[in-house]
Amino acid sequence: MADLYQHLPLSSPLSIRVLKLHPSYDEDSPIVVDLEEVTTRSKPKYYALSYTWGGQQLSCPIRCGSKKLLTTPNCLAALRQLRDENSVELYWIDSICIDQTSLSERSEQVALMGEIYRDAYMVIVWLGKSDPATEGAIECLKSMVNIGDMNPLEEDAIRRALLQKGKDLAKEEETTGCEERISPLFNRSWFTRLWTVQEVALADFHKVQVVCGKNAISWTRLIGATEILRVNGYHRGNYEAMALQKDLGIYLQQHLHPEIRIMLEQKPHYNMHTPSVSHILTWTRGKTATEPRDKVFGLLGIFTALGIDSFVPDYTKSVEEIYRQAATMAILHDKSLNILFEAASDNRRADLDSWVPDWSDAGYSGKDMRAAMINKHFCACGPTNPRYHFSTAQNYLHLRGKLLDTVTYRAETMNMKCINEVHTILRIFRGGTQGPSGDDRASLRDDRANLRSVMSELHGAFQVMRAWTNVSTWYAGYPAPGETPKTALRRTLLYDDPETNADARLDAAFEFGITL
């Protein structure tokens, strides 16, 4: 091959490049492409590829005109699989259609990506090369929603049959002890990446096709199959990995298409709240991105589609500045300080302002007692509006509040990770169905050093709990009318959840712990 291909600068901020993928009967023959500049306003018919880089480098050569162009191994595999035998087809693929060496072009093109995926003739979700386990998962899910064979006049019968399929799957795995069948699909890295949320959520669902090797399933069928599993209480298979793409997509569909919203409003139990900027940033926090700025840039298309004033992506700005812009946008748009709940995390960047969350750090999961819990039980200020203002440079957030009391003593904090480890060990020793195999349990029993370490951490947690209990006995009364310090401690430990509080009052374990 000849010299390395150099992208020509785009002539307009509204221009994009599309890739012409030349046909071949031989799947192993070299990939041959051309790049052509078009404007988004010309509405070209192209396929948009949604896939993952997965940390891969631009290392695989393909031919672009008379030059050599480098792409990632996963992208190369997709091109080989998607290439038609007879016709030239147009694709938009970020690693090829964007000049990755130009920060200014990357910034301009990222600003258009929401529009690119929304206007595509079809969005192809490429999960990578296939394997027998993934093929079995796709076939299992496809069999649950054979829409083409349904008679729409027999809606009730169809619903009963589909629900029965979900029950049959759960029963088969329970009675035979076989491995659950659908997780090989949802364990694919595509479901963990942040960019994929926008790429699918902004497209019309009927225009999204999920492809893994030579196997494919439509996005609508995938949603239908997972809904059947959810309704039947089937919790295995990690299919919740697609929940964010699905839920945000459903909201965007009804936001962009009023006729869909009218149809959904006629459904029983319809309840679709407008997501705030804080909610969207928080929901997507667990998704991954190699470039930390993309934890924000990868959502700007969604904000634009929702009519939310955001900002222009700029890869020349620091991560700290981008994260500050996102937090500021959340406060100003939502007219709320709820974003401050997300500021604390274990591995936050040292240079971030104290009020700015580190979106590249996963934060606390819902199972972690440090995770923020926003509900009416924790609303000391009542219905009042927050009072705040930003400094001129917007790097300081000034707040107004009231001094309620003074902290005179702080006990040690509890290592919640060790509590999770204890739960895991207890489940394994009980031989739970979700635990490791018998060989793994035997290995764990033999690993005395590990057990000693966990038991030592558990002892430390017990000492912390005892210290908390001692503090609760320092005072005979409690400021809240009709409440004792012991009751306040229990309610605090239980997040003041009414149902859990009711159970705890009947549970002797808390009283026993207080006695100890």
C-alpha positions as MATLAB code, in Angstrom:
seq = 'MADLYQHLPLSSPLSIRVLKLHPSYDEDSPIVVDLEEVTTRSKPKYYALSYTWGGQQLSCPIRCGSKKLLTTPNCLAALRQLRDENSVELYWIDSICIDQTSLSERSEQVALMGEIYRDAYMVIVWLGKSDPATEGAIECLKSMVNIGDMNPLEEDAIRRALLQKGKDLAKEEETTGCEERISPLFNRSWFTRLWTVQEVALADFHKVQVVCGKNAISWTRLIGATEILRVNGYHRGNYEAMALQKDLGIYLQQHLHPEIRIMLEQKPHYNMHTPSVSHILTWTRGKTATEPRDKVFGLLGIFTALGIDSFVPDYTKSVEEIYRQAATMAILHDKSLNILFEAASDNRRADLDSWVPDWSDAGYSGKDMRAAMINKHFCACGPTNPRYHFSTAQNYLHLRGKLLDTVTYRAETMNMKCINEVHTILRIFRGGTQGPSGDDRASLRDDRANLRSVMSELHGAFQVMRAWTNVSTWYAGYPAPGETPKTALRRTLLYDDPETNADARLDAAFEFGITL';
ca = [
       0.000    0.000    0.000;
       0.980    3.621   -0.512;
       1.304    6.525    1.885;
      -0.889    7.066    4.920;
      -4.198    8.759    4.130;
      -4.526   12.372    5.244;
      -8.036   13.770    5.832;
      -8.795   16.930    3.881;
     -10.268   19.714    6.046;
     -14.063   19.942    5.922;
     -15.384   22.990    4.080;
     -18.293   23.760    6.448;
     -19.194   23.309   10.135;
     -22.295   21.430    8.906;
     -20.280   19.020    6.757;
     -19.534   15.408    7.566;
     -17.684   12.666    5.718;
     -19.400    9.456    4.691;
     -17.546    6.289    3.887;
     -18.216    4.494    0.592;
     -17.721    0.798    1.330;
     -16.942   -1.035   -1.901;
     -18.438   -4.519   -2.415;
     -16.699   -7.884   -2.525;
     -17.759  -11.534   -2.705;
     -14.670  -12.543   -0.723;
     -15.001  -11.757    2.992;
     -11.215  -11.952    3.401;
     -10.364   -9.593    0.548;
      -8.881   -6.164    1.451;
     -11.349   -3.504    2.554;
     -11.590   -0.703   -0.017;
     -13.310    2.591    0.817;
     -13.583    6.199   -0.301;
     -14.466    9.220    1.811;
     -16.888   11.822    0.514;
     -17.869   15.147    2.111;
     -21.610   15.837    2.400;
     -23.709   18.293    4.396;
     -26.162   17.166    7.022;
     -28.818   19.269    5.288;
     -28.541   17.197    2.104;
     -29.945   14.189    4.016;
     -27.778   11.470    2.436;
     -28.826    7.845    2.877;
     -26.185    6.284    5.120;
     -25.807    3.686    7.866;
     -24.371    4.926   11.202;
     -22.207    2.411   13.040;
     -22.475    2.216   16.845;
     -19.583    0.182   18.214;
     -16.802    0.341   20.803;
     -13.146    1.154   20.462;
     -12.491   -0.720   23.704;
      -9.073    0.862   24.141;
      -7.995   -0.412   20.720;
      -5.568    1.641   18.643;
      -5.840    2.655   14.980;
      -3.646   -0.219   13.880;
      -5.440   -2.064   11.046;
      -4.811   -0.806    7.486;
      -7.558   -0.523    4.858;
      -7.365    1.130    1.427;
      -8.871    4.590    1.009;
      -8.473    5.615   -2.627;
      -4.795    5.032   -3.313;
      -3.740    5.594    0.293;
      -3.542    3.527    3.459;
      -5.989    4.388    6.271;
      -5.773    2.920    9.774;
      -8.744    1.764   11.832;
      -9.331   -0.379   14.920;
      -9.535   -4.209   14.852;
     -13.192   -4.129   15.955;
     -14.082   -1.630   13.222;
     -12.263   -3.756   10.642;
     -14.270   -6.822   11.694;
     -17.481   -4.809   11.298;
     -16.523   -3.632    7.806;
     -15.822   -7.206    6.709;
     -19.156   -8.423    8.026;
     -21.260   -5.508    6.752;
     -19.706   -5.229    3.285;
     -22.223   -6.022    0.563;
     -21.406   -8.470   -2.224;
     -22.733   -6.267   -5.036;
     -23.385   -2.659   -4.073;
     -21.478    0.329   -2.747;
     -23.060    1.468    0.528;
     -22.538    4.603    2.604;
     -21.565    4.452    6.281;
     -20.707    6.952    8.984;
     -18.032    5.554   11.307;
     -16.386    7.915   13.776;
     -12.865    6.437   13.737;
     -12.713    6.819    9.939;
     -14.990    9.744    9.093;
     -13.495   12.088   11.716;
      -9.889   13.235   11.535;
      -8.773   11.879   14.898;
      -5.559   13.952   14.777;
      -7.450   17.265   14.768;
      -8.853   18.414   18.132;
     -10.835   21.206   16.473;
     -12.501   18.836   13.993;
     -13.235   16.282   16.704;
     -14.967   19.024   18.702;
     -17.042   20.174   15.704;
     -18.039   16.658   14.676;
     -18.962   15.565   18.211;
     -21.371   18.508   18.284;
     -23.105   16.975   15.231;
     -23.182   13.362   16.408;
     -26.684   13.520   17.853;
     -27.963   14.711   14.485;
     -25.843   12.133   12.634;
     -27.397    9.174   14.456;
     -30.901   10.632   14.477;
     -30.888   11.196   10.674;
     -29.207    7.904    9.695;
     -31.131    5.568    7.396;
     -30.301    2.861    9.922;
     -28.121    2.560   13.035;
     -26.093   -0.639   13.116;
     -25.098   -1.714   16.624;
     -21.978   -3.815   16.149;
     -21.242   -6.034   19.167;
     -18.180   -7.702   17.668;
     -17.409  -11.157   16.346;
     -19.812  -13.858   17.430;
     -19.380  -17.082   19.380;
     -21.714  -20.027   20.109;
     -22.844  -18.634   23.474;
     -23.820  -15.244   22.014;
     -25.537  -16.902   19.034;
     -27.593  -18.982   21.477;
     -28.525  -15.868   23.469;
     -29.737  -14.034   20.353;
     -31.771  -17.006   19.156;
     -33.311  -17.422   22.611;
     -34.397  -13.756   22.688;
     -35.639  -13.793   19.085;
     -37.814  -16.826   19.789;
     -39.582  -14.920   22.540;
     -40.766  -12.128   20.238;
     -41.579  -13.473   16.802;
     -43.498  -10.372   15.797;
     -43.739  -11.380   12.172;
     -45.796  -14.465   13.057;
     -48.286  -12.635   15.268;
     -51.912  -12.041   14.403;
     -52.686   -8.544   15.741;
     -56.354   -9.513   16.176;
     -55.368  -11.988   18.888;
     -53.573   -9.523   21.148;
     -54.586  -11.123   24.472;
     -53.611  -14.605   23.330;
     -50.275  -13.283   22.068;
     -49.577  -11.555   25.375;
     -50.305  -14.732   27.333;
     -48.104  -16.799   25.022;
     -45.202  -14.371   25.301;
     -45.421  -14.232   29.072;
     -45.443  -18.016   29.167;
     -42.192  -18.054   27.167;
     -40.525  -15.951   29.852;
     -41.781  -18.288   32.566;
     -40.611  -21.332   30.591;
     -37.098  -19.935   30.296;
     -36.834  -19.288   34.034;
     -38.282  -22.705   34.879;
     -35.956  -24.528   32.459;
     -32.863  -22.975   34.038;
     -34.136  -23.601   37.562;
     -35.027  -27.266   37.054;
     -32.062  -28.295   34.892;
     -29.464  -26.191   36.685;
     -28.193  -25.054   33.297;
     -26.311  -21.816   32.890;
     -28.520  -18.854   32.144;
     -28.558  -18.285   28.412;
     -28.754  -14.583   27.651;
     -25.873  -12.967   29.584;
     -23.261  -13.688   26.838;
     -25.067  -11.054   24.773;
     -25.452   -8.404   27.477;
     -21.922   -8.903   28.802;
     -20.584   -7.453   25.546;
     -18.633   -4.230   26.096;
     -21.046   -2.190   23.927;
     -23.580   -2.192   26.772;
     -21.065   -0.620   29.184;
     -19.947    2.333   27.038;
     -21.322    5.837   27.393;
     -21.399    6.870   23.729;
     -23.766    4.016   22.905;
     -26.499    5.574   25.065;
     -26.837    8.601   22.793;
     -26.279    6.679   19.574;
     -29.278    4.415   20.144;
     -31.522    6.671   22.230;
     -31.617    9.397   19.557;
     -32.476    7.058   16.694;
     -35.983    5.826   15.901;
     -36.162    2.381   17.484;
     -37.373    0.705   14.295;
     -34.184    1.902   12.550;
     -31.770    0.178   14.966;
     -30.366   -3.267   14.198;
     -28.127   -5.173   16.625;
     -25.477   -7.287   14.861;
     -23.017   -9.762   16.355;
     -20.982  -11.601   13.728;
     -23.494  -13.055   11.268;
     -26.375  -12.887   13.771;
     -28.783   -9.983   14.105;
     -31.842   -8.916   16.083;
     -33.808   -5.694   15.833;
     -33.701   -3.259   18.742;
     -37.497   -3.392   19.076;
     -37.431   -7.186   19.441;
     -34.641   -6.944   21.959;
     -36.685   -4.482   24.024;
     -39.762   -6.700   23.737;
     -37.904   -9.812   24.868;
     -36.305   -8.114   27.880;
     -39.682   -6.641   28.890;
     -41.138  -10.168   28.902;
     -38.308  -11.269   31.200;
     -38.803   -8.274   33.481;
     -42.568   -8.793   33.794;
     -41.951  -12.423   34.733;
     -39.510  -11.480   37.475;
     -36.551  -13.007   35.635;
     -33.518  -11.254   37.145;
     -30.663  -13.195   35.600;
     -28.825  -12.494   32.375;
     -27.671   -8.906   33.020;
     -30.266   -7.568   30.549;
     -30.585   -4.454   32.722;
     -27.359   -3.387   30.975;
     -29.535   -2.000   28.154;
     -32.065   -0.290   30.449;
     -30.526    3.168   30.117;
     -30.494    3.117   26.302;
     -34.067    1.834   26.332;
     -35.540    4.194   28.936;
     -33.888    7.358   27.641;
     -34.793    6.324   24.106;
     -38.460    5.874   25.019;
     -38.543    9.300   26.613;
     -36.813   10.931   23.632;
     -39.173    9.202   21.186;
     -42.222   10.660   22.894;
     -40.518   14.043   23.283;
     -39.634   14.248   19.585;
     -42.855   12.640   18.297;
     -46.055   13.944   19.952;
     -48.137   11.155   18.404;
     -46.098    8.591   20.361;
     -46.652   10.517   23.595;
     -50.406   10.645   22.975;
     -50.442    6.888   22.407;
     -48.428    6.177   25.571;
     -50.604    8.464   27.697;
     -53.563    6.218   26.937;
     -51.782    3.234   28.478;
     -52.672    2.298   32.087;
     -50.083    3.239   34.712;
     -48.350    5.618   32.302;
     -45.915    7.757   34.268;
     -43.096    9.447   32.381;
     -41.340   12.305   34.177;
     -39.074   14.749   32.388;
     -35.494   13.775   33.308;
     -33.382   16.606   34.688;
     -29.787   17.310   33.681;
     -28.710   15.991   37.092;
     -30.625   12.759   36.569;
     -29.118   12.107   33.132;
     -25.564   12.821   34.305;
     -26.079   10.588   37.346;
     -27.791    7.720   35.487;
     -24.942    7.516   32.966;
     -22.168    7.821   35.529;
     -21.515    4.087   35.586;
     -20.959    3.967   31.814;
     -17.340    4.060   30.663;
     -15.403    6.239   28.229;
     -11.695    6.165   27.400;
     -11.550    9.959   27.018;
     -12.777   11.475   30.330;
     -14.264   14.535   28.580;
     -16.583   12.172   26.714;
     -18.446   11.418   29.962;
     -20.058   14.815   29.300;
     -19.630   15.274   25.533;
     -21.313   11.907   24.913;
     -24.564   13.311   26.365;
     -24.706   16.719   24.661;
     -26.775   15.340   21.765;
     -29.414   14.152   24.259;
     -29.496   17.540   25.988;
     -29.877   19.278   22.625;
     -32.723   16.958   21.591;
     -34.490   17.789   24.871;
     -34.163   21.504   24.191;
     -31.712   22.028   27.059;
     -29.160   24.822   26.645;
     -25.774   23.136   26.927;
     -22.378   24.120   25.530;
     -20.146   23.381   22.557;
     -17.743   20.446   23.000;
     -14.116   21.527   23.027;
     -11.325   18.989   23.442;
      -8.774   21.759   24.046;
     -10.374   22.521   27.427;
      -9.298   20.681   30.566;
     -11.335   17.874   32.090;
     -11.856   20.013   35.196;
     -13.323   22.865   33.144;
     -15.690   20.542   31.234;
     -16.937   18.891   34.443;
     -17.472   22.332   36.011;
     -19.505   23.398   32.965;
     -21.665   20.264   33.297;
     -22.311   20.857   37.012;
     -23.132   24.527   36.353;
     -25.527   23.557   33.567;
     -27.282   21.092   35.892;
     -27.753   23.699   38.641;
     -28.972   26.443   36.304;
     -31.313   24.280   34.230;
     -32.737   22.170   37.066;
     -32.928   25.141   39.477;
     -31.750   22.659   42.079;
     -28.615   21.789   44.035;
     -29.194   18.030   43.832;
     -26.037   17.698   41.737;
     -24.062   18.318   44.958;
     -25.138   14.857   46.169;
     -22.815   13.446   43.500;
     -19.715   15.473   44.423;
     -18.293   12.874   46.820;
     -16.603    9.750   45.420;
     -13.669    7.542   46.337;
     -11.302    8.411   43.482;
     -12.207   11.965   42.482;
      -9.673   14.162   40.730;
      -7.615   16.320   43.061;
      -7.900   19.459   40.900;
     -11.714   19.526   40.768;
     -13.631   22.223   42.622;
     -15.196   20.730   45.749;
     -18.771   21.191   44.432;
     -18.091   19.562   41.043;
     -18.649   15.788   40.647;
     -15.954   13.725   38.972;
     -17.961   12.104   36.177;
     -15.057    9.804   35.291;
     -15.329    8.209   38.741;
     -18.211    5.753   39.043;
     -19.355    7.176   42.375;
     -21.353    5.179   44.904;
     -23.707    2.463   43.737;
     -27.239    2.119   45.034;
     -26.118   -0.678   47.375;
     -23.545    1.594   49.030;
     -24.974    3.347   52.102;
     -23.025    6.462   51.113;
     -25.046    6.819   47.908;
     -27.290    9.858   47.856;
     -30.938    9.148   48.600;
     -33.206   11.939   47.429;
     -36.741   11.719   48.763;
     -39.224   13.583   50.920;
     -37.789   12.056   54.115;
     -34.591   14.075   53.612;
     -35.823   17.573   52.866;
     -35.035   19.749   55.862;
     -35.586   22.952   53.854;
     -39.091   21.914   52.792;
     -40.436   23.405   49.537;
     -38.158   26.469   49.601;
     -35.979   27.257   46.589;
     -32.172   27.126   46.902;
     -30.345   30.435   47.104;
     -26.979   30.554   45.358;
     -24.828   32.456   42.896;
     -21.656   31.792   40.940;
     -18.466   33.810   40.935;
     -17.634   35.760   37.775;
     -15.378   32.961   36.531;
     -17.995   30.374   37.646;
     -15.386   28.386   39.572;
     -16.910   29.286   42.955;
     -20.439   28.367   43.998;
     -21.765   30.568   46.800;
     -24.651   29.161   48.849;
     -26.958   30.459   51.556;
     -28.154   28.282   54.384;
     -28.892   28.177   58.079;
     -26.665   27.083   60.944;
     -28.592   24.340   62.738;
     -26.055   22.957   65.181;
     -22.387   22.321   65.824;
     -20.577   19.020   65.382;
     -18.716   18.309   68.611;
     -17.560   14.752   67.924;
     -16.983   12.578   64.865;
     -16.729    8.808   65.144;
     -14.816    6.653   62.673;
     -16.446    5.793   59.332;
     -17.341    2.230   58.406;
     -15.671    0.371   55.566;
     -18.749   -0.575   53.529;
     -16.681   -2.640   51.086;
     -15.921   -5.164   53.806;
     -19.653   -5.509   54.537;
     -20.261   -6.389   50.881;
     -17.459   -8.981   51.047;
     -19.051  -10.547   54.110;
     -22.398  -10.802   52.310;
     -20.680  -12.536   49.405;
     -18.900  -15.046   51.641;
     -22.076  -15.832   53.554;
     -23.924  -16.458   50.281;
     -21.151  -18.729   49.023;
     -21.037  -20.783   52.225;
     -24.802  -21.198   52.079;
     -24.417  -22.596   48.571;
     -26.725  -20.037   46.934;
     -27.724  -20.627   43.323;
     -26.123  -17.356   42.273;
     -22.806  -18.191   43.924;
     -19.745  -19.915   42.487;
     -19.528  -23.610   41.811;
     -18.758  -26.201   44.475;
     -15.084  -26.194   43.523;
     -14.950  -22.421   44.004;
     -16.595  -22.691   47.425;
     -14.119  -25.350   48.492;
     -11.264  -23.165   47.299;
     -12.605  -20.231   49.272;
     -12.925  -22.317   52.462;
      -9.278  -23.290   52.065;
      -8.187  -19.701   51.611;
      -7.815  -19.040   55.315;
      -5.689  -15.941   54.833;
      -8.490  -14.288   52.878;
     -11.075  -15.291   55.447;
      -8.931  -13.958   58.285;
      -8.591  -10.656   56.469;
     -12.341  -10.341   55.933;
     -13.110  -11.331   59.508;
     -10.620   -8.734   60.708;
     -12.387   -6.068   58.664;
     -15.727   -7.268   60.011;
     -14.372   -6.916   63.540;
     -13.364   -3.348   62.702;
     -16.857   -2.629   61.391;
     -18.306   -4.002   64.635;
     -16.057   -1.657   66.643;
     -17.267    1.313   64.586;
     -20.886    0.299   65.138;
     -20.249    0.026   68.851;
     -18.767    3.530   68.851;
     -21.851    4.872   67.055;
     -24.061    3.165   69.619;
     -22.071    4.671   72.484;
     -22.520    8.152   71.044;
     -26.293    7.609   70.930;
     -26.280    6.978   74.705;
     -24.543   10.236   75.631;
     -27.826   12.118   75.799;
     -31.096   11.129   77.418;
     -33.243   13.151   75.032;
     -33.388   13.929   71.337;
     -34.382   17.283   69.738;
     -37.183   15.772   67.642;
     -40.414   15.516   69.677;
     -41.355   12.005   70.769;
     -38.114   10.424   69.551;
     -35.268    8.836   71.503;
     -31.581    8.802   70.473;
     -31.835    5.023   69.956;
     -34.779    5.415   67.559;
     -32.940    8.170   65.708;
     -29.889    5.915   65.306;
     -31.999    3.077   63.902;
     -33.793    5.378   61.467;
     -30.459    6.825   60.323;
     -28.945    3.390   59.697;
     -32.031    2.382   57.691;
     -32.122    5.553   55.539;
     -35.425    6.339   57.285;
     -37.294    4.115   54.847;
     -40.847    3.659   56.242;
     -41.177   -0.010   55.242;
     -37.748   -0.952   56.565;
     -38.390    0.998   59.765;
     -41.583   -0.979   60.348;
     -39.719   -4.273   59.891;
     -36.859   -3.149   62.121;
     -39.189   -2.390   65.005;
     -40.215   -6.051   65.003;
     -36.653   -7.339   64.595;
     -34.779   -8.185   67.790;
     -31.395   -7.927   66.020;
     -31.140   -4.173   66.496;
     -31.989   -4.375   70.192;
     -29.481   -7.202   70.575;
     -26.815   -5.120   68.822;
     -27.496   -2.144   71.065;
     -27.112   -4.396   74.114;
     -23.761   -5.696   72.872;
];
